[in-house]
Amino acid sequence: MCPGTTTERHGYCEKHKDLAVNWQNNKHAGKRTRGYTWQVIRNRIMQRDKGLCQECLRQQRYTPANVVDHIKPLAEGGTDADDNLQALCKRHHDEKTREEQRRWRG
């Protein structure tokens, strides 16, 4: 663990700031589909998943989804292919995002 300190949101000191992964400096961000094309994909996935959080369904609960999530994040080589996308509720999406950030930070 580095003893360096920072006031940056990403939590990395000046020496290790290149390890920070976020939307602004993510080398995979260029792969991200945006705008109308993403809306078409998002609508298709929400319809496929019946507007329900897939993680909640695995726990036998019915919760409305409000996010379409990349199962394997783009930053880890994932794609916008339908088989890499799932509908999630905000709670599960936030939990998954926090876990991904922990992995990226080491």
Backbone hydrogen bonds, N-H to C=O, Kabsch-Sander energy under -0.5 kcal/mol:
donor,donor_aa,acceptor,acceptor_aa,energy
11,G,8,E,-1.1
17,K,13,C,-0.7
17,K,14,E,-0.7
19,L,16,H,-2.4
20,A,17,K,-1.4
22,N,20,A,-0.5
26,N,22,N,-1.3
29,A,26,N,-2.0
31,K,28,H,-2.0
32,R,29,A,-1.5
37,T,34,R,-0.7
38,W,34,R,-0.9
39,Q,35,G,-2.1
40,V,36,Y,-2.2
41,I,37,T,-2.1
42,R,38,W,-3.5
43,N,39,Q,-2.7
44,R,40,V,-2.0
45,I,41,I,-2.5
46,M,42,R,-2.7
47,Q,43,N,-2.3
48,R,44,R,-2.7
49,D,45,I,-2.8
50,K,47,Q,-1.4
51,G,46,M,-2.6
52,L,49,D,-1.9
53,C,63,T,-3.0
54,Q,87,A,-2.9
57,L,53,C,-2.0
58,R,54,Q,-1.7
59,Q,55,E,-0.9
59,Q,56,C,-0.9
60,Q,57,L,-2.2
61,R,56,C,-2.4
63,T,61,R,-0.7
65,A,51,G,-2.7
66,N,88,L,-2.1
67,V,88,L,-1.9
69,D,67,V,-0.6
69,D,86,Q,-3.5
71,I,69,D,-0.7
71,I,84,N,-2.9
76,E,73,P,-1.6
77,G,74,L,-1.9
78,G,73,P,-2.7
84,N,81,A,-2.4
85,L,82,D,-1.7
86,Q,69,D,-2.1
88,L,67,V,-2.9
93,H,89,C,-2.4
94,D,90,K,-2.9
95,E,91,R,-2.3
96,K,92,H,-2.4
97,T,93,H,-2.6
98,R,94,D,-2.4
99,E,95,E,-2.1
100,E,96,K,-2.3
101,Q,97,T,-2.4
102,R,98,R,-2.1
103,R,99,E,-2.1
104,W,100,E,-2.4
105,R,101,Q,-1.9
106,G,102,R,-0.9
106,G,103,R,-0.7
